[in-house]
Amino acid sequence: MEKVKKSALRSEFIGYVLTTFLIVAVLCVSVILGCTAIRERLVPNSNKMRLNWADEGAALSDNLPNMGYVTLDPAEPNEINPFQAENADETRVFTLGAERYAKNGVDFCVTRVYNSPKSLTPTNKFVYYGSGILMIALPILLSLSGILLCGFMFYDDKLKKPISLLNNATERISEQDLDFEISYDENNELGELCGSFEKMRLALAENNEQMWQMLEERRQLQASVAHDLRNPIAIIKGHAEYLRMNYARLSEEKAMSLTDNIGDAAERLSHYTESIREINRLEDLKIRRESVDFAELFEEIYEDFRTVSDKITLKNNVGEHLINLDKQALYRIIENLVGNALRFAKSKINVDFSFNEKRLTVLVSDDGEGFSEKILRAKNKTFLTDKSDSTHSGLGLTICRILAQKHGGELSYENKNGAVVKIILLC
């Protein structure tokens, strides 16, 4: 979705309000002009005069024209100048000049029309007063209707769908149902909010999936370790039973062999239980980053591990960068990887450090037999186990992976002329 302007929804609302205002204004003006026209037709302006005319000698009427009438405005004397007054009675009579009308002897009567609705018929009075009320009531009614209509239209067009989507999403998330999608493509604040909700849903779904995967992997790990524990326990029980039953007849050499087997089984048992405790402790570990001069840190690592074995070669491709990392976590990762490599390497172990875009990469490789097929098939799992002693153990990789993930990074591995493990830490 494109970046949304902060005032997008407000601008749309202003557009709805202005459109409604213009429509209501046009309707109100039309109503006022229409009602005014009706009222003036029923009761003309009192400043105007009505001109009646008839043939000479015919009776003139003030109410109805004899042959016709026209309304004159005395404020415009030019309109009546063509008429020449013949007397000055209350009812003024004019004779049209011969030069205007070819017919002579036509009498004209000009009467004042008074603006009073009292003389109107009941029907016309109802229309007159009704139009006056409508001039006031209809604009008010139209304004209120316009406000309500604007609000309903804006809600129905811009608010109803996203609010419904978000409400439904909240209910489903509260029921731990994340198998849905929030789709609302409007380029405004609500569209952005729905997009954020969708990102949150995806993140929750991904976290849930990872959590269930980790629980399943932990279950498999526990089942695998429990299965592996049976062997040393069975060996210890069997040898102890054999010693109890044949103690008097055993030679010293046979007795020493049995006790050595019991000791080896107990050692394996201790190793398994200690690995499980270590994994449990690591899951509660908190990463504490600090600014570290990597050149100095590398010198410490180099001095520590060069004394362990002459098979180990360390290389610093980072230089003298200041890096934010947890030194203890890095040490534990290197110790586990190098410890595993020492068990299986033939002649060399390479540890290379590099840094790019706030990512520290540690590459540990050896020239041993490489990882077993079981470990290679479990690349995407957090917990890795392999009870075969002829290949790399998966518990050390599990510890390194947990530490890398807690440091915002990842672990990957492959076989390439031996075992190759790649650790990336976000710094």
C-alpha positions as CSV (number, residue, x, y, z in Angstrom):
1,M,0.0,0.0,0.0
2,E,1.2,3.5,-0.8
3,K,2.2,5.8,2.0
4,V,-1.0,7.4,3.4
5,K,-1.3,11.1,4.1
6,K,-2.2,11.9,7.7
7,S,-5.2,13.9,6.6
8,A,-6.5,11.6,3.8
9,L,-9.7,10.6,5.7
10,R,-10.3,14.1,6.9
11,S,-10.0,15.4,3.3
12,E,-12.5,12.8,2.1
13,F,-14.9,13.9,4.9
14,I,-14.5,17.5,3.9
15,G,-15.3,16.6,0.3
16,Y,-18.6,14.9,1.4
17,V,-19.5,17.9,3.6
18,L,-18.8,20.4,0.7
19,T,-20.8,18.4,-1.8
20,T,-23.7,18.1,0.6
21,F,-23.5,21.8,1.4
22,L,-23.7,22.8,-2.3
23,I,-26.7,20.5,-3.0
24,V,-28.5,21.8,0.1
25,A,-27.7,25.4,-0.8
26,V,-29.0,25.1,-4.3
27,L,-32.2,23.4,-3.1
28,C,-32.7,26.1,-0.4
29,V,-32.3,28.9,-2.9
30,S,-34.7,27.2,-5.3
31,V,-37.3,26.8,-2.5
32,I,-37.0,30.5,-1.4
33,L,-37.2,31.8,-5.0
34,G,-40.1,29.6,-5.8
35,C,-42.1,30.6,-2.7
36,T,-41.3,34.3,-3.2
37,A,-42.6,34.0,-6.8
38,I,-45.8,32.4,-5.6
39,R,-46.4,35.1,-2.9
40,E,-45.7,38.0,-5.3
41,R,-48.1,36.5,-7.9
42,L,-50.8,36.3,-5.3
43,V,-50.1,39.7,-3.7
44,P,-48.1,41.9,-6.1
45,N,-45.8,44.7,-4.9
46,S,-47.8,47.7,-3.6
47,N,-45.5,50.1,-5.4
48,K,-46.9,49.0,-8.8
49,M,-50.0,50.1,-10.6
50,R,-52.3,48.2,-12.8
51,L,-53.4,49.7,-16.1
52,N,-56.8,48.7,-17.4
53,W,-58.2,49.8,-20.7
54,A,-61.4,49.5,-22.6
55,D,-63.2,51.1,-25.6
56,E,-64.5,54.6,-25.1
57,G,-67.7,54.6,-23.0
58,A,-67.3,51.1,-21.6
59,A,-67.3,50.7,-17.8
60,L,-63.8,50.2,-16.3
61,S,-63.3,47.7,-13.6
62,D,-60.5,47.8,-10.9
63,N,-60.5,44.1,-10.4
64,L,-60.7,42.6,-13.9
65,P,-59.4,44.0,-17.2
66,N,-61.9,44.8,-19.8
67,M,-59.7,44.3,-22.8
68,G,-56.3,43.7,-21.0
69,Y,-54.0,45.2,-18.4
70,V,-50.4,45.8,-17.8
71,T,-48.5,46.6,-14.5
72,L,-46.6,49.9,-14.3
73,D,-44.1,51.2,-11.9
74,P,-44.7,54.8,-10.9
75,A,-41.0,55.1,-10.0
76,E,-40.3,54.9,-13.7
77,P,-42.4,57.8,-15.1
78,N,-41.2,57.1,-18.7
79,E,-43.4,54.0,-18.7
80,I,-46.6,56.2,-18.3
81,N,-45.4,59.3,-20.2
82,P,-47.1,58.1,-23.4
83,F,-50.4,58.5,-21.5
84,Q,-51.9,62.0,-21.2
85,A,-54.1,62.7,-18.1
86,E,-57.6,64.0,-18.9
87,N,-58.8,64.5,-15.3
88,A,-57.5,64.4,-11.8
89,D,-60.2,62.3,-10.2
90,E,-59.4,59.6,-7.6
91,T,-59.7,57.2,-10.5
92,R,-57.3,58.7,-13.0
93,V,-58.2,58.3,-16.6
94,F,-55.6,58.5,-19.4
95,T,-55.9,58.6,-23.1
96,L,-53.3,57.0,-25.1
97,G,-51.7,59.3,-27.7
98,A,-52.7,58.7,-31.2
99,E,-49.1,58.4,-32.2
100,R,-48.8,55.3,-30.0
101,Y,-52.1,53.6,-30.9
102,A,-53.8,54.1,-34.2
103,K,-57.1,53.8,-32.6
104,N,-58.4,57.0,-30.9
105,G,-60.8,57.3,-28.0
106,V,-59.5,54.4,-25.9
107,D,-59.9,55.1,-22.2
108,F,-57.3,54.0,-19.6
109,C,-57.7,53.5,-15.9
110,V,-54.7,53.3,-13.6
111,T,-55.4,51.8,-10.0
112,R,-53.0,51.2,-7.1
113,V,-52.6,47.6,-6.1
114,Y,-52.2,47.2,-2.4
115,N,-50.0,44.4,-0.9
116,S,-52.5,42.8,1.5
117,P,-53.4,39.1,1.6
118,K,-56.7,39.9,3.4
119,S,-58.5,40.3,0.2
120,L,-57.4,36.9,-1.1
121,T,-59.7,33.9,-1.3
122,P,-59.3,31.2,1.4
123,T,-57.4,28.9,-1.0
124,N,-55.1,31.7,-2.0
125,K,-54.6,32.7,1.6
126,F,-53.6,29.1,2.4
127,V,-51.1,29.1,-0.5
128,Y,-49.8,32.5,0.5
129,Y,-49.2,31.8,4.1
130,G,-48.1,28.2,3.4
131,S,-45.4,29.4,1.0
132,G,-44.1,31.8,3.7
133,I,-43.8,28.9,6.2
134,L,-42.1,26.7,3.6
135,M,-39.6,29.5,2.9
136,I,-38.3,29.0,6.5
137,A,-39.2,25.4,7.3
138,L,-37.9,23.8,4.1
139,P,-34.3,25.2,4.3
140,I,-34.1,24.1,7.9
141,L,-35.4,20.6,7.0
142,L,-33.1,20.4,4.0
143,S,-30.1,21.4,6.2
144,L,-30.8,18.8,8.8
145,S,-31.5,16.1,6.2
146,G,-28.3,17.0,4.4
147,I,-26.3,16.7,7.7
148,L,-27.8,13.3,8.4
149,L,-27.4,12.1,4.8
150,C,-23.8,13.2,4.7
151,G,-23.0,11.4,7.9
152,F,-24.8,8.2,6.8
153,M,-23.2,8.2,3.4
154,F,-19.7,8.8,4.8
155,Y,-20.1,6.1,7.4
156,D,-21.5,3.6,4.9
157,D,-18.9,4.3,2.3
158,K,-15.8,4.9,4.3
159,L,-16.2,3.6,7.9
160,K,-18.6,0.6,7.9
161,K,-16.5,-1.9,6.1
162,P,-13.1,-1.3,7.8
163,I,-14.8,-1.1,11.3
164,S,-16.6,-4.4,10.5
165,L,-13.3,-6.0,9.4
166,L,-11.4,-4.9,12.4
167,N,-14.2,-5.9,14.8
168,N,-14.4,-9.4,13.2
169,A,-10.6,-9.6,13.3
170,T,-10.5,-8.7,17.0
171,E,-13.1,-11.4,17.8
172,R,-11.3,-14.1,15.9
173,I,-7.9,-13.2,17.3
174,S,-9.4,-13.3,20.8
175,E,-10.6,-16.8,20.0
176,Q,-7.1,-17.7,18.8
177,D,-8.3,-18.1,15.3
178,L,-5.7,-16.6,12.9
179,D,-6.7,-18.4,9.7
180,F,-8.2,-15.4,7.9
181,E,-7.2,-12.3,6.0
182,I,-7.9,-8.6,6.4
183,S,-8.3,-7.0,2.9
184,Y,-9.1,-3.3,2.7
185,D,-7.3,-1.4,-0.1
186,E,-8.5,2.2,0.5
187,N,-5.6,4.7,0.6
188,N,-6.5,6.4,3.9
189,E,-5.9,6.0,7.6
190,L,-8.3,3.2,8.0
191,G,-6.7,1.3,5.1
192,E,-3.4,1.8,6.8
193,L,-4.9,0.6,10.1
194,C,-6.3,-2.5,8.4
195,G,-2.9,-3.1,6.8
196,S,-1.2,-2.9,10.2
197,F,-3.8,-5.3,11.7
198,E,-3.0,-7.8,8.8
199,K,0.7,-7.5,9.5
200,M,0.0,-8.1,13.2
201,R,-2.2,-11.2,12.3
202,L,0.6,-12.5,10.1
203,A,3.2,-12.0,12.8
204,L,0.9,-13.7,15.4
205,A,0.3,-16.6,13.0
206,E,4.0,-17.0,12.3
207,N,4.8,-16.8,16.0
208,N,2.1,-19.4,16.8
209,E,3.5,-21.6,14.1
210,Q,7.0,-21.3,15.4
211,M,5.8,-21.9,19.0
212,W,3.9,-25.1,17.9
213,Q,6.9,-26.2,15.9
214,M,9.2,-25.6,18.9
215,L,6.8,-27.5,21.2
216,E,6.7,-30.3,18.7
217,E,10.4,-30.3,18.4
218,R,10.8,-30.2,22.2
219,R,8.5,-33.2,22.4
220,Q,10.5,-35.0,19.9
221,L,13.7,-34.0,21.7
222,Q,12.4,-35.2,25.0
223,A,11.2,-38.5,23.4
224,S,14.6,-39.0,21.7
225,V,16.5,-38.2,24.9
226,A,14.2,-40.5,26.9
227,H,14.8,-43.2,24.4
228,D,18.6,-42.7,24.5
229,L,18.5,-42.7,28.3
230,R,17.1,-46.2,28.3
231,N,20.3,-47.7,26.9
232,P,22.7,-46.5,29.6
233,I,20.1,-47.2,32.3
234,A,19.6,-50.7,30.9
235,I,23.4,-51.2,30.7
236,I,23.9,-50.0,34.3
237,K,21.0,-52.2,35.6
238,G,22.2,-55.2,33.6
239,H,25.8,-55.0,34.7
240,A,24.8,-54.3,38.3
241,E,22.5,-57.4,38.2
242,Y,25.3,-59.5,36.7
243,L,27.8,-58.3,39.4
244,R,25.3,-59.2,42.1
245,M,24.7,-62.7,40.8
246,N,28.3,-63.5,39.8
247,Y,30.4,-61.5,42.2
248,A,32.1,-64.5,43.9
249,R,33.1,-66.0,40.6
250,L,34.4,-62.9,38.8
251,S,38.0,-62.3,38.0
252,E,39.5,-58.9,38.8
253,E,39.9,-58.2,35.1
254,K,36.2,-59.0,34.4
255,A,35.1,-56.9,37.4
256,M,37.1,-54.0,36.1
257,S,35.6,-54.3,32.6
258,L,32.1,-54.3,34.1
259,T,32.7,-51.3,36.2
260,D,34.2,-49.4,33.3
261,N,31.1,-50.1,31.2
262,I,29.0,-48.9,34.1
263,G,31.1,-45.8,34.3
264,D,30.8,-45.1,30.6
265,A,27.0,-45.6,30.7
266,A,26.8,-43.2,33.7
267,E,28.9,-40.6,31.8
268,R,26.5,-40.8,28.8
269,L,23.6,-40.5,31.1
270,S,25.1,-37.4,32.7
271,H,25.8,-35.9,29.3
272,Y,22.2,-36.2,28.2
273,T,20.7,-34.8,31.3
274,E,23.2,-31.9,31.4
275,S,22.4,-31.1,27.7
276,I,18.7,-30.9,28.5
277,R,19.4,-28.6,31.5
278,E,21.6,-26.4,29.4
279,I,18.9,-26.0,26.7
280,N,16.3,-25.1,29.3
281,R,18.7,-22.5,30.8
282,L,19.4,-21.0,27.4
283,E,15.7,-20.5,26.6
284,D,15.5,-18.2,29.7
285,L,18.8,-16.4,28.8
286,K,18.7,-12.7,28.0
287,I,21.1,-11.2,25.5
288,R,23.1,-8.2,26.8
289,R,24.7,-6.3,24.0
290,E,27.6,-4.0,24.5
291,S,29.9,-2.0,22.2
292,V,33.0,-4.2,21.6
293,D,36.2,-3.4,19.7
294,F,36.3,-6.6,17.6
295,A,40.1,-6.4,17.1
296,E,40.6,-6.7,20.8
297,L,37.9,-9.4,21.1
298,F,39.5,-11.4,18.3
299,E,42.9,-11.4,20.1
300,E,41.2,-12.8,23.2
301,I,39.5,-15.5,21.2
302,Y,42.7,-16.3,19.3
303,E,44.8,-16.7,22.4
304,D,42.1,-18.9,24.1
305,F,41.5,-21.3,21.2
306,R,45.1,-21.5,19.8
307,T,46.1,-23.2,23.0
308,V,43.3,-25.8,22.7
309,S,44.6,-27.5,19.6
310,D,47.1,-26.8,16.7
311,K,44.3,-27.9,14.3
312,I,42.5,-24.6,14.8
313,T,43.0,-21.7,12.4
314,L,41.3,-18.4,13.2
315,K,40.9,-15.5,10.7
316,N,39.6,-11.9,11.3
317,N,38.0,-10.4,8.2
318,V,36.1,-7.8,10.4
319,G,39.0,-5.5,11.2
320,E,38.7,-2.9,14.0
321,H,34.9,-2.3,13.9
322,L,33.0,-1.4,17.0
323,I,30.2,-4.1,17.2
324,N,27.2,-4.4,19.5
325,L,27.1,-7.9,20.7
326,D,26.9,-10.2,23.7
327,K,30.5,-11.5,24.2
328,Q,29.4,-14.4,26.4
329,A,26.9,-15.6,23.8
330,L,29.6,-15.5,21.1
331,Y,32.1,-17.4,23.2
332,R,29.6,-20.1,24.0
333,I,28.7,-20.5,20.3
334,I,32.3,-20.8,19.3
335,E,33.1,-23.2,22.2
336,N,30.3,-25.5,21.1
337,L,31.1,-25.5,17.4
338,V,34.9,-25.9,17.9
339,G,34.2,-28.6,20.6
340,N,32.1,-30.5,18.1
341,A,34.6,-30.0,15.3
342,L,37.5,-31.3,17.5
343,R,35.7,-34.6,17.9
344,F,35.5,-35.2,14.2
345,A,38.1,-33.1,12.4
346,K,41.0,-35.0,10.8
347,S,43.7,-32.3,10.6
348,K,42.2,-28.8,10.5
349,I,39.4,-26.6,11.8
350,N,38.9,-23.1,10.3
351,V,37.1,-20.3,12.2
352,D,36.5,-17.2,10.0
353,F,34.9,-13.9,11.2
354,S,33.3,-11.3,8.8
355,F,31.0,-8.3,9.2
356,N,28.6,-6.7,6.8
357,E,25.5,-4.5,7.3
358,K,25.3,-5.0,11.1
359,R,25.7,-8.7,10.8
360,L,28.6,-10.7,12.2
361,T,29.1,-14.0,10.5
362,V,31.1,-16.8,12.1
363,L,32.0,-19.7,9.7
364,V,33.3,-22.9,11.3
365,S,34.5,-25.7,9.1
366,D,36.4,-29.0,9.5
367,D,37.7,-31.8,7.3
368,G,35.8,-34.6,9.1
369,E,33.1,-36.9,7.8
370,G,30.4,-34.2,8.0
371,F,26.9,-34.2,9.3
372,S,24.6,-37.3,9.3
373,E,21.6,-37.5,7.0
374,K,19.3,-37.2,10.0
375,I,20.9,-33.8,11.0
376,L,20.9,-32.5,7.4
377,R,17.2,-33.3,7.0
378,A,16.4,-31.3,10.2
379,K,17.9,-28.0,9.0
380,N,14.8,-26.0,9.8
381,K,14.2,-27.4,13.3
382,T,15.3,-25.7,16.4
383,F,16.1,-28.8,18.4
384,L,18.5,-31.2,16.7
385,T,19.4,-34.7,18.0
386,D,21.5,-37.6,16.7
387,K,22.4,-40.5,18.9
388,S,25.0,-41.8,16.5
389,D,28.6,-41.4,17.7
390,S,30.0,-41.6,14.2
391,T,28.8,-38.2,13.2
392,H,28.3,-34.7,14.8
393,S,26.0,-34.6,17.8
394,G,22.9,-32.4,17.3
395,L,22.7,-31.1,20.9
396,G,25.7,-28.7,20.4
397,L,24.0,-27.3,17.3
398,T,20.8,-26.9,19.2
399,I,22.5,-24.8,21.8
400,C,24.2,-22.6,19.1
401,R,20.9,-22.2,17.2
402,I,19.1,-21.0,20.4
403,L,21.8,-18.5,21.1
404,A,21.9,-17.2,17.5
405,Q,18.1,-16.7,17.4
406,K,18.2,-14.9,20.7
407,H,20.9,-12.6,19.2
408,G,18.5,-11.8,16.3
409,G,20.4,-14.1,14.0
410,E,20.3,-17.7,12.6
411,L,22.3,-20.9,12.2
412,S,22.8,-22.9,9.0
413,Y,25.0,-25.9,8.1
414,E,26.0,-28.1,5.3
415,N,28.5,-30.7,4.2
416,K,31.3,-29.4,2.0
417,N,34.5,-31.4,2.2
418,G,33.5,-31.8,5.8
419,A,31.1,-30.1,8.1
420,V,30.5,-26.3,7.6
421,V,28.4,-24.3,10.2
422,K,27.5,-20.7,9.5
423,I,26.3,-18.4,12.4
424,I,24.9,-14.9,11.7
425,L,24.4,-12.6,14.7
426,L,22.5,-9.3,14.4
427,C,24.7,-6.5,15.8
